Amino acid sequence: MDAKKILKNWFYHESYRIPAEHVDKKVGTPADIEDKVQALFICVAADGTVSEAEKNWIYGSALARGISVELLEKMPGKASANSKEIIARIKNSPRSLEESKRLIYNAIRACAADGEISQKERNKIGEFAQEFGLSDKFVKELFSLFTEEQNLKHKLSKLLSA
């Protein structure tokens, strides 16, 4: 049993409804995922801090995507990369549009991990989306769906704990 592969397939199916047999075709290499991790750190650091909750969300997400612990330990755990370089590499990915949309969604999730998304974090997410050619309408819809998703999770949590 390959636990890492099972976790990765489960994560992509649970998060994006990508069937296991398509995961390897739909997601990038470890280097691509490393770029996305760096992009997430740039977004969460936009307000001047990276909270422990944000860092843990990013690390957990990266591990579920198949990044090794060894690689994560080498990463600084903060925004250290040049965002223009990161964006350029992500835009050059063969799955650029789909990956960019998922990155913006994950940036929202990572920034919200500490309980709030600051205006500076929202602005950085918007800047990234614009760089990827995603419309303001798309970003607003993602924020709205994220809020709906959080509300449903809260209702479910209350129901299950009652």
C-alpha positions as CSV (number, residue, x, y, z in Angstrom):
1,M,0.0,0.0,0.0
2,D,1.4,3.4,-1.0
3,A,0.0,5.7,1.7
4,K,1.4,8.8,0.1
5,K,-0.3,8.1,-3.2
6,I,-3.6,7.2,-1.5
7,L,-3.5,10.5,0.5
8,K,-2.7,12.5,-2.6
9,N,-5.5,10.9,-4.6
10,W,-8.0,11.3,-1.7
11,F,-7.0,15.0,-1.3
12,Y,-7.5,15.8,-5.0
13,H,-10.8,14.0,-5.2
14,E,-12.1,15.4,-1.9
15,S,-11.0,19.0,-2.8
16,Y,-11.6,19.2,-6.5
17,R,-13.5,16.0,-7.5
18,I,-10.5,14.8,-9.6
19,P,-10.8,11.0,-10.0
20,A,-7.7,9.1,-8.8
21,E,-6.9,7.9,-12.3
22,H,-6.5,11.5,-13.5
23,V,-4.6,13.0,-10.6
24,D,-1.1,12.6,-12.0
25,K,-2.2,14.1,-15.3
26,K,-4.0,17.0,-13.7
27,V,-1.5,18.1,-11.1
28,G,2.0,19.3,-11.5
29,T,5.4,17.9,-10.5
30,P,6.8,18.4,-7.0
31,A,8.6,21.5,-8.3
32,D,5.2,22.9,-9.5
33,I,3.7,22.2,-6.1
34,E,6.7,23.8,-4.4
35,D,6.0,27.0,-6.5
36,K,2.4,26.9,-5.4
37,V,3.5,26.5,-1.7
38,Q,5.7,29.6,-2.2
39,A,2.8,31.5,-3.8
40,L,0.6,30.6,-0.8
41,F,3.2,31.9,1.6
42,I,3.4,35.2,-0.4
43,C,-0.3,35.6,-0.1
44,V,-0.6,34.8,3.6
45,A,2.4,37.1,4.4
46,A,0.8,40.1,2.6
47,D,-0.5,41.4,5.9
48,G,3.0,41.3,7.4
49,T,2.7,38.1,9.3
50,V,2.4,34.4,8.7
51,S,0.3,32.9,11.6
52,E,0.9,29.4,12.9
53,A,-2.5,28.4,11.6
54,E,-1.7,29.7,8.1
55,K,1.7,27.9,8.1
56,N,0.1,24.7,9.3
57,W,-2.6,24.9,6.6
58,I,0.0,25.3,3.9
59,Y,2.2,22.5,5.2
60,G,-0.8,20.2,5.6
61,S,-2.0,20.9,2.1
62,A,1.5,20.4,0.7
63,L,1.9,17.1,2.4
64,A,-1.5,15.9,1.2
65,R,-0.4,16.9,-2.3
66,G,2.5,14.6,-2.1
67,I,5.4,17.0,-1.1
68,S,7.9,15.2,1.0
69,V,8.6,16.2,4.6
70,E,12.3,16.6,3.6
71,L,11.4,19.1,0.9
72,L,9.1,21.0,3.3
73,E,11.8,21.2,5.9
74,K,14.0,22.9,3.4
75,M,11.4,25.5,2.7
76,P,11.6,28.6,4.8
77,G,8.0,28.6,6.0
78,K,7.6,32.2,5.0
79,A,7.3,34.4,1.9
80,S,10.8,34.3,0.6
81,A,10.4,33.9,-3.2
82,N,10.0,36.6,-5.8
83,S,6.3,36.6,-6.7
84,K,7.0,37.5,-10.4
85,E,9.2,34.5,-10.9
86,I,6.7,32.2,-9.2
87,I,3.8,33.5,-11.3
88,A,5.9,33.1,-14.5
89,R,6.7,29.5,-13.7
90,I,3.0,28.7,-12.8
91,K,1.8,30.5,-16.0
92,N,4.2,28.3,-18.0
93,S,2.7,25.1,-16.7
94,P,0.9,23.0,-19.2
95,R,-2.2,23.1,-16.9
96,S,-1.9,26.8,-16.3
97,L,-5.5,28.0,-16.2
98,E,-6.8,25.1,-14.1
99,E,-3.9,25.2,-11.8
100,S,-4.2,29.0,-11.4
101,K,-7.8,28.7,-10.5
102,R,-7.0,26.1,-7.8
103,L,-4.1,28.2,-6.5
104,I,-6.4,31.3,-6.0
105,Y,-8.9,29.1,-4.2
106,N,-6.2,27.7,-2.0
107,A,-4.8,31.1,-1.3
108,I,-8.2,32.1,0.0
109,R,-8.3,28.9,2.2
110,A,-4.7,29.5,3.4
111,C,-5.3,33.2,4.3
112,A,-8.5,32.2,6.1
113,A,-6.8,29.6,8.2
114,D,-6.2,32.0,11.1
115,G,-9.9,33.1,11.1
116,E,-9.7,36.1,8.9
117,I,-8.6,37.3,5.5
118,S,-7.1,40.8,5.8
119,Q,-7.6,43.4,3.1
120,K,-3.9,43.1,2.2
121,E,-4.3,39.4,1.8
122,R,-7.4,40.0,-0.4
123,N,-5.4,42.5,-2.4
124,K,-2.5,40.0,-3.0
125,I,-5.0,37.3,-4.0
126,G,-6.5,39.7,-6.4
127,E,-3.1,40.7,-7.8
128,F,-2.2,37.0,-8.4
129,A,-5.6,36.4,-10.0
130,Q,-5.1,39.3,-12.3
131,E,-1.6,38.1,-13.3
132,F,-3.1,34.7,-14.2
133,G,-5.8,36.5,-16.3
134,L,-8.6,35.6,-14.0
135,S,-11.4,38.1,-13.7
136,D,-12.6,40.0,-10.7
137,K,-15.9,38.3,-11.1
138,F,-14.3,34.9,-10.9
139,V,-12.4,35.9,-7.7
140,K,-15.5,37.4,-6.1
141,E,-17.4,34.2,-6.9
142,L,-14.6,32.1,-5.3
143,F,-14.8,34.2,-2.2
144,S,-18.5,33.8,-2.1
145,L,-18.4,30.0,-2.6
146,F,-15.6,29.7,0.0
147,T,-17.9,31.6,2.5
148,E,-20.8,29.3,1.7
149,E,-18.5,26.3,2.1
150,Q,-17.4,27.5,5.5
151,N,-20.9,28.1,6.6
152,L,-22.0,24.6,5.6
153,K,-19.0,23.1,7.4
154,H,-20.0,25.1,10.5
155,K,-23.6,23.8,10.3
156,L,-22.3,20.2,9.8
157,S,-20.0,20.6,12.8
158,K,-22.8,21.8,15.0
159,L,-25.1,19.0,13.9
160,L,-22.5,16.3,14.5
161,S,-21.5,17.7,17.9
162,A,-25.0,18.1,19.1
